[in-house]
Amino acid sequence: MRLFFIRSFEDNYIWILENKKTCVIVDPGQSEKVCHFLHKRKFLPIAQSLSHIIMMIMFLEYHR
């Protein structure tokens, strides 16, 4: 299992966790960069996670 990152915008990262050519993408803010990265390495994405949305939902639930 390997963890990669791609610089995104000026102050963020896109994280890719890969295992046997399948991967999970975390916070894919810039799709062109992600697509290029996956195509170049022949990775197959099986899931993605948007951590900012998850954190916002948790915040809103906590402050109900």
N, CA, C and O atoms as a GROMACS GRO file, in nm:
protein
  256
    1MET      N    1   0.084  -0.117   0.000
    1MET     CA    2   0.000   0.000   0.000
    1MET      C    3   0.090   0.124   0.000
    1MET      O    4   0.189   0.131   0.072
    2ARG      N    5   0.051   0.221  -0.083
    2ARG     CA    6   0.130   0.344  -0.093
    2ARG      C    7   0.039   0.466  -0.087
    2ARG      O    8  -0.076   0.461  -0.130
    3LEU      N    9   0.093   0.575  -0.034
    3LEU     CA   10   0.020   0.700  -0.027
    3LEU      C   11   0.091   0.804  -0.112
    3LEU      O   12   0.212   0.825  -0.099
    4PHE      N   13   0.016   0.869  -0.200
    4PHE     CA   14   0.068   0.974  -0.287
    4PHE      C   15  -0.006   1.103  -0.258
    4PHE      O   16  -0.116   1.101  -0.203
    5PHE      N   17   0.054   1.215  -0.295
    5PHE     CA   18  -0.018   1.342  -0.289
    5PHE      C   19   0.007   1.421  -0.416
    5PHE      O   20   0.111   1.409  -0.480
    6ILE      N   21  -0.092   1.502  -0.451
    6ILE     CA   22  -0.083   1.592  -0.565
    6ILE      C   23  -0.114   1.731  -0.512
    6ILE      O   24  -0.214   1.751  -0.443
    7ARG      N   25  -0.028   1.827  -0.543
    7ARG     CA   26  -0.056   1.965  -0.502
    7ARG      C   27  -0.183   2.012  -0.571
    7ARG      O   28  -0.203   1.988  -0.691
    8SER      N   29  -0.270   2.078  -0.495
    8SER     CA   30  -0.397   2.126  -0.548
    8SER      C   31  -0.417   2.271  -0.506
    8SER      O   32  -0.404   2.305  -0.389
    9PHE      N   33  -0.447   2.354  -0.602
    9PHE     CA   34  -0.461   2.498  -0.578
    9PHE      C   35  -0.332   2.548  -0.512
    9PHE      O   36  -0.226   2.491  -0.536
   10GLU      N   37  -0.339   2.650  -0.432
   10GLU     CA   38  -0.217   2.706  -0.373
   10GLU      C   39  -0.182   2.645  -0.238
   10GLU      O   40  -0.066   2.647  -0.196
   11ASP      N   41  -0.283   2.592  -0.168
   11ASP     CA   42  -0.258   2.553  -0.030
   11ASP      C   43  -0.325   2.422   0.011
   11ASP      O   44  -0.364   2.406   0.126
   12ASN      N   45  -0.338   2.329  -0.082
   12ASN     CA   46  -0.407   2.205  -0.050
   12ASN      C   47  -0.341   2.088  -0.121
   12ASN      O   48  -0.255   2.106  -0.207
   13TYR      N   49  -0.384   1.966  -0.085
   13TYR     CA   50  -0.333   1.845  -0.147
   13TYR      C   51  -0.448   1.751  -0.178
   13TYR      O   52  -0.550   1.750  -0.110
   14ILE      N   53  -0.430   1.673  -0.283
   14ILE     CA   54  -0.518   1.562  -0.315
   14ILE      C   55  -0.440   1.437  -0.274
   14ILE      O   56  -0.325   1.420  -0.314
   15TRP      N   57  -0.502   1.352  -0.196
   15TRP     CA   58  -0.436   1.231  -0.146
   15TRP      C   59  -0.486   1.110  -0.223
   15TRP      O   60  -0.606   1.098  -0.250
   16ILE      N   61  -0.395   1.020  -0.258
   16ILE     CA   62  -0.430   0.897  -0.328
   16ILE      C   63  -0.365   0.780  -0.255
   16ILE      O   64  -0.243   0.771  -0.244
   17LEU      N   65  -0.450   0.692  -0.206
   17LEU     CA   66  -0.404   0.571  -0.137
   17LEU      C   67  -0.420   0.455  -0.234
   17LEU      O   68  -0.531   0.423  -0.277
   18GLU      N   69  -0.307   0.392  -0.269
   18GLU     CA   70  -0.307   0.289  -0.374
   18GLU      C   71  -0.267   0.154  -0.316
   18GLU      O   72  -0.180   0.144  -0.229
   19ASN      N   73  -0.334   0.049  -0.365
   19ASN     CA   74  -0.300  -0.088  -0.329
   19ASN      C   75  -0.327  -0.176  -0.451
   19ASN      O   76  -0.441  -0.190  -0.493
   20LYS      N   77  -0.223  -0.235  -0.505
   20LYS     CA   78  -0.235  -0.326  -0.621
   20LYS      C   79  -0.309  -0.262  -0.738
   20LYS      O   80  -0.397  -0.323  -0.798
   21LYS      N   81  -0.272  -0.138  -0.768
   21LYS     CA   82  -0.324  -0.061  -0.882
   21LYS      C   83  -0.468  -0.011  -0.865
   21LYS      O   84  -0.520   0.055  -0.955
   22THR      N   85  -0.533  -0.040  -0.752
   22THR     CA   86  -0.661   0.024  -0.723
   22THR      C   87  -0.633   0.135  -0.622
   22THR      O   88  -0.536   0.128  -0.547
   23CYS      N   89  -0.719   0.237  -0.621
   23CYS     CA   90  -0.690   0.349  -0.532
   23CYS      C   91  -0.816   0.417  -0.481
   23CYS      O   92  -0.924   0.407  -0.539
   24VAL      N   93  -0.796   0.487  -0.372
   24VAL     CA   94  -0.898   0.573  -0.314
   24VAL      C   95  -0.844   0.715  -0.322
   24VAL      O   96  -0.727   0.740  -0.292
   25ILE      N   97  -0.929   0.807  -0.364
   25ILE     CA   98  -0.889   0.947  -0.381
   25ILE      C   99  -0.956   1.029  -0.272
   25ILE      O  100  -1.077   1.020  -0.251
   26VAL      N  101  -0.877   1.110  -0.203
   26VAL     CA  102  -0.929   1.195  -0.096
   26VAL      C  103  -0.914   1.341  -0.137
   26VAL      O  104  -0.804   1.388  -0.169
   27ASP      N  105  -1.025   1.413  -0.136
   27ASP     CA  106  -1.032   1.555  -0.171
   27ASP      C  107  -0.984   1.586  -0.312
   27ASP      O  108  -0.889   1.661  -0.330
   28PRO      N  109  -1.050   1.528  -0.412
   28PRO     CA  110  -1.009   1.552  -0.552
   28PRO      C  111  -1.053   1.689  -0.602
   28PRO      O  112  -1.148   1.700  -0.680
   29GLY      N  113  -0.985   1.792  -0.559
   29GLY     CA  114  -1.025   1.929  -0.591
   29GLY      C  115  -1.004   1.970  -0.735
   29GLY      O  116  -1.075   2.058  -0.784
   30GLN      N  117  -0.909   1.910  -0.805
   30GLN     CA  118  -0.880   1.945  -0.944
   30GLN      C  119  -0.879   1.816  -1.026
   30GLN      O  120  -0.781   1.741  -1.023
   31SER      N  121  -0.986   1.792  -1.099
   31SER     CA  122  -1.003   1.665  -1.168
   31SER      C  123  -0.897   1.639  -1.275
   31SER      O  124  -0.855   1.525  -1.293
   32GLU      N  125  -0.853   1.743  -1.346
   32GLU     CA  126  -0.751   1.722  -1.450
   32GLU      C  127  -0.624   1.663  -1.392
   32GLU      O  128  -0.566   1.572  -1.451
   33LYS      N  129  -0.580   1.714  -1.279
   33LYS     CA  130  -0.458   1.663  -1.216
   33LYS      C  131  -0.476   1.518  -1.172
   33LYS      O  132  -0.385   1.436  -1.189
   34VAL      N  133  -0.592   1.486  -1.116
   34VAL     CA  134  -0.619   1.350  -1.071
   34VAL      C  135  -0.622   1.254  -1.191
   34VAL      O  136  -0.560   1.148  -1.188
   35CYS      N  137  -0.695   1.292  -1.296
   35CYS     CA  138  -0.705   1.206  -1.415
   35CYS      C  139  -0.568   1.180  -1.476
   35CYS      O  140  -0.537   1.067  -1.514
   36HIS      N  141  -0.486   1.284  -1.486
   36HIS     CA  142  -0.351   1.268  -1.541
   36HIS      C  143  -0.268   1.172  -1.456
   36HIS      O  144  -0.202   1.082  -1.508
   37PHE      N  145  -0.273   1.191  -1.325
   37PHE     CA  146  -0.198   1.106  -1.232
   37PHE      C  147  -0.241   0.959  -1.244
   37PHE      O  148  -0.157   0.870  -1.253
   38LEU      N  149  -0.374   0.935  -1.243
   38LEU     CA  150  -0.425   0.798  -1.251
   38LEU      C  151  -0.392   0.732  -1.385
   38LEU      O  152  -0.354   0.615  -1.389
   39HIS      N  153  -0.407   0.807  -1.492
   39HIS     CA  154  -0.378   0.753  -1.626
   39HIS      C  155  -0.230   0.718  -1.640
   39HIS      O  156  -0.195   0.612  -1.692
   40LYS      N  157  -0.145   0.806  -1.594
   40LYS     CA  158   0.000   0.786  -1.604
   40LYS      C  159   0.045   0.659  -1.531
   40LYS      O  160   0.135   0.588  -1.578
   41ARG      N  161  -0.018   0.630  -1.418
   41ARG     CA  162   0.022   0.514  -1.336
   41ARG      C  163  -0.068   0.392  -1.356
   41ARG      O  164  -0.045   0.287  -1.296
   42LYS      N  165  -0.171   0.407  -1.440
   42LYS     CA  166  -0.268   0.299  -1.466
   42LYS      C  167  -0.336   0.251  -1.338
   42LYS      O  168  -0.354   0.131  -1.317
   43PHE      N  169  -0.375   0.348  -1.254
   43PHE     CA  170  -0.448   0.318  -1.131
   43PHE      C  171  -0.598   0.317  -1.161
   43PHE      O  172  -0.646   0.394  -1.244
   44LEU      N  173  -0.670   0.229  -1.094
   44LEU     CA  174  -0.815   0.222  -1.107
   44LEU      C  175  -0.879   0.277  -0.979
   44LEU      O  176  -0.866   0.216  -0.873
   45PRO      N  177  -0.947   0.391  -0.987
   45PRO     CA  178  -1.011   0.445  -0.866
   45PRO      C  179  -1.133   0.362  -0.828
   45PRO      O  180  -1.216   0.327  -0.913
   46ILE      N  181  -1.144   0.330  -0.699
   46ILE     CA  182  -1.258   0.252  -0.652
   46ILE      C  183  -1.345   0.332  -0.556
   46ILE      O  184  -1.458   0.291  -0.526
   47ALA      N  185  -1.294   0.445  -0.507
   47ALA     CA  186  -1.373   0.529  -0.416
   47ALA      C  187  -1.309   0.666  -0.406
   47ALA      O  188  -1.191   0.684  -0.437
   48GLN      N  189  -1.390   0.762  -0.362
   48GLN     CA  190  -1.336   0.893  -0.331
   48GLN      C  191  -1.402   0.946  -0.205
   48GLN      O  192  -1.514   0.908  -0.170
   49SER      N  193  -1.331   1.033  -0.138
   49SER     CA  194  -1.381   1.091  -0.014
   49SER      C  195  -1.362   1.241  -0.019
   49SER      O  196  -1.259   1.291  -0.063
   50LEU      N  197  -1.463   1.311   0.026
   50LEU     CA  198  -1.456   1.457   0.033
   50LEU      C  199  -1.453   1.497   0.180
   50LEU      O  200  -1.557   1.518   0.241
   51SER      N  201  -1.334   1.507   0.235
   51SER     CA  202  -1.321   1.527   0.380
   51SER      C  203  -1.380   1.659   0.426
   51SER      O  204  -1.430   1.668   0.538
   52HIS      N  205  -1.376   1.762   0.344
   52HIS     CA  206  -1.431   1.890   0.386
   52HIS      C  207  -1.582   1.881   0.407
   52HIS      O  208  -1.636   1.941   0.500
   53ILE      N  209  -1.648   1.807   0.322
   53ILE     CA  210  -1.792   1.789   0.338
   53ILE      C  211  -1.822   1.707   0.462
   53ILE      O  212  -1.914   1.738   0.537
   54ILE      N  213  -1.744   1.603   0.484
   54ILE     CA  214  -1.764   1.518   0.602
   54ILE      C  215  -1.744   1.601   0.729
   54ILE      O  216  -1.822   1.589   0.824
   55MET      N  217  -1.641   1.685   0.732
   55MET     CA  218  -1.615   1.768   0.849
   55MET      C  219  -1.728   1.868   0.870
   55MET      O  220  -1.766   1.894   0.985
   56MET      N  221  -1.782   1.924   0.763
   56MET     CA  222  -1.891   2.020   0.775
   56MET      C  223  -2.016   1.953   0.830
   56MET      O  224  -2.084   2.010   0.916
   57ILE      N  225  -2.048   1.834   0.783
   57ILE     CA  226  -2.165   1.760   0.834
   57ILE      C  227  -2.147   1.729   0.983
   57ILE      O  228  -2.240   1.744   1.061
   58MET      N  229  -2.028   1.687   1.021
   58MET     CA  230  -2.001   1.657   1.161
   58MET      C  231  -2.016   1.783   1.246
   58MET      O  232  -2.072   1.777   1.356
   59PHE      N  233  -1.967   1.894   1.197
   59PHE     CA  234  -1.978   2.022   1.269
   59PHE      C  235  -2.125   2.061   1.287
   59PHE      O  236  -2.167   2.098   1.397
   60LEU      N  237  -2.203   2.050   1.179
   60LEU     CA  238  -2.343   2.088   1.186
   60LEU      C  239  -2.422   1.996   1.280
   60LEU      O  240  -2.509   2.043   1.353
   61GLU      N  241  -2.391   1.867   1.277
   61GLU     CA  242  -2.459   1.773   1.366
   61GLU      C  243  -2.424   1.802   1.512
   61GLU      O  244  -2.510   1.793   1.600
   62TYR      N  245  -2.300   1.836   1.537
   62TYR     CA  246  -2.255   1.864   1.674
   62TYR      C  247  -2.324   1.987   1.730
   62TYR      O  248  -2.356   1.992   1.849
   63HIS      N  249  -2.348   2.087   1.645
   63HIS     CA  250  -2.405   2.214   1.691
   63HIS      C  251  -2.556   2.222   1.673
   63HIS      O  252  -2.611   2.333   1.671
   64ARG      N  253  -2.624   2.112   1.661
   64ARG     CA  254  -2.771   2.110   1.652
   64ARG      C  255  -2.834   2.144   1.783
   64ARG      O  256  -2.956   2.147   1.794
   0.00000   0.00000   0.00000
